[in-house]
Protein backbone atom coordinates (compact mmCIF):
# COMPACT_ATOMS: atom_id res chain seq x y z
CA UNK A 1 0.00 0.00 0.00
CA UNK A 2 1.30 3.36 -1.01
CA UNK A 3 1.43 6.07 1.62
CA UNK A 4 -0.06 9.35 0.72
CA UNK A 5 1.80 12.51 1.65
CA UNK A 6 -0.19 13.91 4.53
CA UNK A 7 1.76 17.14 5.05
CA UNK A 8 -0.16 20.21 4.03
CA UNK A 9 1.22 21.88 0.93
CA UNK A 10 2.20 25.12 2.74
CA UNK A 11 4.56 23.25 5.09
CA UNK A 12 6.79 21.86 2.35
CA UNK A 13 10.39 23.03 2.69
CA UNK A 14 10.84 23.67 -1.02
CA UNK A 15 8.76 26.10 -2.93
CA UNK A 16 7.14 25.43 -6.25
CA UNK A 17 8.72 27.20 -9.19
CA UNK A 18 5.43 28.95 -9.84
CA UNK A 19 5.08 30.31 -6.30
CA UNK A 20 4.74 34.08 -6.06
CA UNK A 21 6.33 36.65 -3.79
CA UNK A 22 4.95 36.70 -0.28
CA UNK A 23 3.71 39.85 1.36
CA UNK A 24 6.58 39.75 3.86
CA UNK A 25 9.17 39.57 1.07
CA UNK A 26 7.50 42.47 -0.69
CA UNK A 27 7.49 44.52 2.52
CA UNK A 28 11.20 43.82 3.11
CA UNK A 29 12.08 45.05 -0.39
CA UNK A 30 9.96 48.18 0.04
CA UNK A 31 11.60 48.96 3.40
CA UNK A 32 15.06 48.59 1.86
CA UNK A 33 14.12 50.90 -1.01
CA UNK A 34 12.70 53.45 1.44
CA UNK A 35 15.86 53.42 3.56
CA UNK A 36 18.12 53.90 0.53
CA UNK A 37 15.89 56.70 -0.80
CA UNK A 38 15.90 58.42 2.60
CA UNK A 39 19.69 58.48 2.52
CA UNK A 40 20.17 59.50 -1.13
CA UNK A 41 17.34 61.90 -1.98
CA UNK A 42 18.21 64.72 0.48
CA UNK A 43 21.78 64.76 -0.82
CA UNK A 44 20.69 64.95 -4.46
CA UNK A 45 17.76 67.34 -4.11
CA UNK A 46 19.73 69.86 -2.07
CA UNK A 47 22.38 70.36 -4.75
CA UNK A 48 20.79 71.70 -7.95
CA UNK A 49 22.91 74.87 -7.82
CA UNK A 50 26.12 72.86 -7.48
CA UNK A 51 25.03 70.73 -10.42
CA UNK A 52 24.44 73.84 -12.54
CA UNK A 53 27.94 75.11 -11.72
CA UNK A 54 29.38 71.76 -12.81
CA UNK A 55 27.35 71.85 -16.04
CA UNK A 56 28.56 75.41 -16.73
CA UNK A 57 32.21 74.39 -16.29
CA UNK A 58 31.72 71.42 -18.60
CA UNK A 59 29.98 73.62 -21.19
CA UNK A 60 32.84 76.13 -21.06
CA UNK A 61 35.37 73.36 -21.79
CA UNK A 62 33.21 72.07 -24.67
CA UNK A 63 32.78 75.53 -26.19
CA UNK A 64 36.50 76.26 -25.79
CA UNK A 65 37.27 73.01 -27.62
CA UNK A 66 34.93 74.01 -30.46
CA UNK A 67 36.65 77.43 -30.59
CA UNK A 68 40.04 75.72 -30.92
CA UNK A 69 38.80 73.57 -33.81
CA UNK A 70 37.34 76.71 -35.45
CA UNK A 71 40.75 78.38 -35.12
CA UNK A 72 42.54 75.37 -36.60
CA UNK A 73 40.18 75.42 -39.60
CA UNK A 74 40.15 79.20 -40.11
CA UNK A 75 43.45 80.47 -38.62
CA UNK A 76 41.60 82.80 -36.24
CA UNK A 77 38.93 82.73 -33.55
CA UNK A 78 35.49 84.19 -34.25
CA UNK A 79 35.43 87.92 -33.57
CA UNK A 80 33.46 89.34 -30.65
CA UNK A 81 30.92 90.62 -33.21
CA UNK A 82 30.51 87.16 -34.72
CA UNK A 83 30.20 85.70 -31.25
CA UNK A 84 29.57 82.07 -30.39
CA UNK A 85 26.92 81.86 -33.10
CA UNK A 86 29.89 81.45 -35.49
CA UNK A 87 30.21 77.94 -34.06
CA UNK A 88 26.63 77.08 -35.10
CA UNK A 89 26.09 79.07 -38.36
CA UNK A 90 28.61 80.30 -40.89
CA UNK A 91 29.44 83.93 -40.03
CA UNK A 92 28.67 86.62 -42.58
CA UNK A 93 30.48 89.38 -40.70
CA UNK A 94 34.20 89.87 -41.36
CA UNK A 95 36.54 88.16 -40.94
CA UNK A 96 34.64 85.50 -42.84
CA UNK A 97 36.00 82.00 -42.21
CA UNK A 98 38.05 80.46 -45.02
CA UNK A 99 37.33 76.84 -44.14
CA UNK A 100 34.14 76.72 -42.04
CA UNK A 101 32.97 73.17 -41.24
CA UNK A 102 29.78 72.31 -43.13
CA UNK A 103 27.92 71.04 -40.05
CA UNK A 104 29.22 73.74 -37.75
CA UNK A 105 31.24 73.27 -34.60
CA UNK A 106 28.34 73.02 -32.14
CA UNK A 107 24.84 71.63 -32.73
CA UNK A 108 22.97 74.45 -30.99
CA UNK A 109 23.67 77.94 -29.72
CA UNK A 110 24.99 77.41 -26.19
CA UNK A 111 23.27 78.88 -23.14
CA UNK A 112 24.43 78.59 -19.56
CA UNK A 113 22.44 76.42 -17.11
CA UNK A 114 20.56 79.52 -15.91
CA UNK A 115 19.27 80.25 -19.43
CA UNK A 116 21.58 83.15 -20.30
CA UNK A 117 24.03 83.26 -23.22
CA UNK A 118 27.71 82.73 -22.47
CA UNK A 119 29.80 85.91 -22.67
CA UNK A 120 32.45 85.71 -25.41
CA UNK A 121 35.16 88.23 -26.33
CA UNK A 122 37.97 87.85 -28.84
CA UNK A 123 40.64 88.93 -28.34
CA UNK A 124 40.23 88.44 -24.63
CA UNK A 125 41.73 90.17 -21.65
CA UNK A 126 43.39 86.98 -20.39
CA UNK A 127 44.23 85.26 -23.69
CA UNK A 128 43.08 84.87 -27.28
CA UNK A 129 39.46 84.80 -26.09
CA UNK A 130 37.43 85.22 -22.91
CA UNK A 131 34.56 82.82 -22.26
CA UNK A 132 32.41 83.40 -19.18
CA UNK A 133 29.07 82.70 -17.58
CA UNK A 134 27.78 85.30 -15.14
CA UNK A 135 26.36 82.72 -12.74
CA UNK A 136 22.87 82.42 -11.29
CA UNK A 137 22.29 86.17 -10.88
CA UNK A 138 23.34 87.05 -14.46
CA UNK A 139 25.44 89.96 -13.12
CA UNK A 140 29.23 90.40 -13.18
CA UNK A 141 30.95 89.35 -9.96
CA UNK A 142 29.12 87.66 -7.13
CA UNK A 143 29.80 84.82 -4.72
CA UNK A 144 28.74 81.19 -4.49
CA UNK A 145 26.34 80.23 -7.28
CA UNK A 146 26.18 83.90 -8.33
CA UNK A 147 29.93 83.97 -9.04
CA UNK A 148 31.20 84.31 -12.59
CA UNK A 149 32.76 81.18 -14.05
CA UNK A 150 35.46 81.85 -16.62
CA UNK A 151 37.29 79.44 -18.89
CA UNK A 152 41.05 79.75 -18.96
CA UNK A 153 43.40 81.28 -16.44
CA UNK A 154 40.69 82.66 -14.14
CA UNK A 155 38.93 79.26 -14.05
CA UNK A 156 41.48 77.90 -11.60
CA UNK A 157 40.22 80.28 -8.90
CA UNK A 158 36.67 78.97 -9.35
CA UNK A 159 37.60 75.35 -8.78
N, C-alpha and C positions, 0 to 999 in steps of 0.2 A: 504494500500500500504506500502510495506516494504521500509525503507530508506536504501540506499546503503552507505557504508562508503566512504566518499569522500576524506578523508585525504590521502595524499601520504604515501606509506609504510615507507619511511625513516624518517617520522616525528613521528612515533609511539613512545611512551615513553618506552615501554618494548621491549626488543630485542628478536628475535627468538632464540631458543636454538641452532639452527644450524648456527647462525651468527658467522663470523670469527673475528679475531683481526684486529682492524683498524690500519692504518699506524701511527697515532698519538700514540696509545697505545704501538706499537712496538718501536717507537722512544723514548718514556719515559723509557721503560725498558732498552733499549740500553744505554741511557744517565746514568741511575742509575748504570748499570754494569761498564761503563767507569769511573765513579767517584770513585766507590769502588776500581777498579783495580788501578787507579792512586794513591790512598792512600796506598794500600797494597803492590803492586809490588816493589817499591823502597826499602821498608823495608826488604823484603824477599830476593831480588836479591843481595843486598849489604852485606849479611851476610853469604856467603858460608864458610868462614874460621871459623867463630864462630860455625857454625853447625858442622864442622869437629872436632873441639875441643870437643864439646858435645858428638859426636859419639865416639871419642877416650876414653873419661871418662867412658861412658857406656860400651864400649868394655872391658876396664880394669876391671870394676866391674864384668862383666860376666866371663871373663877369671879367675879372682881371685876366683869366686865361683866354677868354674870347678876344679881349683887347690885344693880347700878345699875338694871337693867330692873325688878327686883322693887320697888325703891324708887319708881321712876316710876309703877308700877301701883298701889302700896299706900301711898304717902306715908311709908314707913318701911322700914328694913332689918329682916330677920328678927332676933329677939332671940337672945341667946346660948343660951337654953333651946331655942328652935326649931332653931337651928343651920343648917347647910348643907342638911339634909334638907328645909327649907322651899323649896328651889329645885327639888326633885324631886317631893315630895308636899305637898298643901295642909296647912298647919299647923293643928293643933287647939288648940294652946296659945295663950293671949293674948300679944300682940295678934293676933287673927285677921285675915288679909288681907282688904281690902274688894274687891279686884279681882284675885284670883289667876288667872294664865293657865291655861287648861284643860289644856294639855299640859305644864305646868311650865316651868321656866327652864333646866333641865339634864336630859339624858336619863337619866343614872345618878348615883348618889351618888358624888361624887369622892373618890378616894384618891390619895395622892402616889405617885411612882414606886417607892417602897420598900414600898408596901402599907399604909401607915398613913393614917388620916383626916387631912385638913387641920384645923388649929386655927383656930376662928372665934370672935371675941368682938365683941359689939355692945352698947353703944358700945365703941369701942376706946380704947387708950391713946394712939394716934398720930392718930386721926381718927374718923370715924363707925363704922368697924369695923376690926378687926385680922384679917388672914388670913395664916397662917404654915404652913410645913412644917418639921418638926424635923430634916430631913436624914436621912442614912443611918443614924445611930445611934438616932434616935427620941427623943433627949434634948435638952432646951434647951441652947443654946450650941453649942460645938464649932468645929472649924476644917476647912477643905477641904470634902470631901463630907459631913462630919458637921455642918457649919454650918447654922444655921437660915436659911431663905429667907423673907422677909416681903414681902408686897405693900404698896406705898405708899411712905411716906417712907424707911423703913429699907431698902427694896429697892435704892436707889441705892448703898449701901455693899457690896452683894453682887454688883454688876456687872450 
